């Protein structure tokens, strides 16, 4: 994020900034939606 924000203003910067935000949001949502299943499987009591 910091690297993209340090680029000079221009159309390429705006595109890279939008793509970077999309990747960050996707990563946070992906991890947030899968953590419950991971914790459930990890802490599953032994049978």
N, CA, C and O of each residue as an XYZ file, in Angstrom:
188
protein
N       0.831     -1.171      0.000
C       0.000      0.000      0.000
C       0.886      1.248      0.000
O       0.658      2.181     -0.770
N       1.888      1.254      0.863
C       2.761      2.426      0.950
C       3.519      2.651     -0.349
O       3.747      3.793     -0.750
N       3.905      1.575     -1.001
C       4.645      1.708     -2.255
C       3.780      2.368     -3.330
O       4.252      3.245     -4.053
N       2.541      1.956     -3.436
C       1.640      2.541     -4.436
C       1.359      4.001     -4.109
O       1.300      4.840     -5.007
N       1.186      4.306     -2.835
C       0.916      5.693     -2.447
C       2.119      6.605     -2.691
O       1.959      7.820     -2.814
N       3.322      6.029     -2.762
C       4.505      6.856     -2.991
C       4.753      7.139     -4.473
O       5.638      7.928     -4.806
N       3.994      6.515     -5.361
C       4.160      6.754     -6.797
C       3.687      8.155     -7.164
O       2.822      8.711     -6.487
N       4.247      8.739     -8.238
C       3.781     10.052     -8.676
C       2.352      9.957     -9.227
O       1.932      8.913     -9.727
N       1.625     11.056     -9.126
C       0.235     11.081     -9.587
C       0.152     10.818    -11.084
O       0.976     11.297    -11.864
N      -0.850     10.054    -11.462
C      -1.054      9.731    -12.864
C      -2.061      8.606    -12.988
O      -2.487      8.034    -11.984
N      -2.442      8.287    -14.215
C      -3.461      7.247    -14.413
C      -2.983      5.862    -13.953
O      -3.788      5.067    -13.468
N      -1.698      5.567    -14.098
C      -1.194      4.267    -13.656
C      -1.280      4.142    -12.134
O      -1.580      3.072    -11.604
N      -1.012      5.245    -11.444
C      -1.084      5.227     -9.980
C      -2.503      4.947     -9.520
O      -2.721      4.171     -8.590
N      -3.463      5.578    -10.170
C      -4.860      5.376     -9.778
C      -5.297      3.925     -9.998
O      -6.012      3.352     -9.177
N      -4.861      3.346    -11.106
C      -5.191      1.950    -11.388
C      -4.553      1.021    -10.356
O      -5.212      0.133     -9.816
N      -3.269      1.235    -10.089
C      -2.577      0.403     -9.104
C      -3.163      0.571     -7.710
O      -3.226     -0.390     -6.944
N      -3.590      1.778     -7.377
C      -4.194      2.030     -6.075
C      -5.520      1.284     -5.940
O      -5.797      0.688     -4.899
N      -6.328      1.316     -6.977
C      -7.606      0.602     -6.956
C      -7.384     -0.906     -6.863
O      -8.081     -1.591     -6.115
N      -6.418     -1.423     -7.618
C      -6.122     -2.855     -7.564
C      -5.586     -3.259     -6.191
O      -5.925     -4.326     -5.680
N      -4.762     -2.418     -5.604
C      -4.210     -2.715     -4.286
C      -5.312     -2.758     -3.239
O      -5.338     -3.662     -2.404
N      -6.221     -1.790     -3.274
C      -7.345     -1.795     -2.336
C      -8.207     -3.039     -2.530
O      -8.669     -3.624     -1.551
N      -8.429     -3.448     -3.769
C      -9.239     -4.640     -4.039
C      -8.573     -5.887     -3.466
O      -9.246     -6.734     -2.879
N      -7.269     -6.003     -3.630
C      -6.548     -7.159     -3.096
C      -6.599     -7.174     -1.573
O      -6.783     -8.230     -0.967
N      -6.440     -6.024     -0.961
C      -6.489     -5.936      0.509
C      -7.871     -6.328      1.017
O      -7.979     -7.125      1.949
N      -8.918     -5.788      0.426
C     -10.283     -6.108      0.859
C     -10.575     -7.585      0.645
O     -11.157     -8.230      1.517
N     -10.183     -8.129     -0.498
C     -10.403     -9.544     -0.775
C      -9.663    -10.419      0.237
O     -10.208    -11.418      0.707
N      -8.441    -10.053      0.569
C      -7.655    -10.826      1.532
C      -8.302    -10.809      2.915
O      -8.400    -11.848      3.568
N      -8.737     -9.652      3.354
C      -9.356     -9.546      4.670
C     -10.667    -10.322      4.708
O     -10.931    -11.040      5.672
N     -11.484    -10.188      3.678
C     -12.746    -10.927      3.646
C     -12.514    -12.429      3.550
O     -13.186    -13.206      4.229
N     -11.582    -12.838      2.724
C     -11.283    -14.261      2.580
C     -10.818    -14.880      3.885
O     -11.271    -15.962      4.260
N      -9.927    -14.209      4.570
C      -9.441    -14.723      5.843
C     -10.533    -14.683      6.905
O     -10.649    -15.603      7.716
N     -11.318    -13.638      6.902
C     -12.383    -13.515      7.893
C     -13.469    -14.558      7.721
O     -14.034    -15.037      8.704
N     -13.766    -14.914      6.478
C     -14.823    -15.889      6.237
C     -14.366    -17.328      6.441
O     -15.203    -18.212      6.629
N     -13.075    -17.582      6.410
C     -12.589    -18.948      6.553
C     -12.033    -19.258      7.937
O     -11.770    -20.422      8.236
N     -11.846    -18.260      8.784
C     -11.219    -18.499     10.080
C     -12.086    -19.379     10.980
O     -11.546    -20.184     11.739
N     -13.400    -19.253     10.919
C     -14.275    -20.051     11.784
C     -14.118    -21.542     11.481
O     -13.991    -22.350     12.401
N     -14.126    -21.906     10.215
C     -13.946    -23.305      9.845
C     -12.591    -23.837     10.269
O     -12.485    -24.977     10.721
N     -11.561    -23.031     10.128
C     -10.221    -23.442     10.518
C     -10.135    -23.675     12.019
O      -9.581    -24.680     12.465
N     -10.679    -22.756     12.790
C     -10.656    -22.894     14.244
C     -11.488    -24.097     14.671
O     -11.081    -24.845     15.559
N     -12.638    -24.290     14.055
C     -13.498    -25.416     14.397
C     -12.778    -26.736     14.142
O     -12.820    -27.631     14.986
N     -12.126    -26.870     13.006
C     -11.401    -28.102     12.685
C     -10.166    -28.294     13.572
O      -9.822    -29.420     13.931
N      -9.517    -27.209     13.914
C      -8.312    -27.291     14.724
C      -8.648    -27.676     16.170
O      -7.938    -28.473     16.783
N      -9.714    -27.118     16.702
C     -10.073    -27.364     18.093
C     -11.085    -28.490     18.257
O     -11.665    -28.653     19.330
N     -11.297    -29.258     17.211
C     -12.255    -30.373     17.248
C     -11.781    -31.400     18.283
O     -10.633    -31.843     18.244
N     -12.670    -31.771     19.202
C     -12.258    -32.740     20.233
C     -11.952    -34.106     19.615
O     -12.604    -34.521     18.657
N     -10.969    -34.788     20.163
C     -10.581    -36.098     19.674
C     -11.672    -37.111     20.008
O     -12.209    -37.105     21.115
N     -11.993    -37.965     19.069
C     -13.031    -38.979     19.308
C     -12.434    -40.360     19.448
O     -13.164    -41.330     19.653
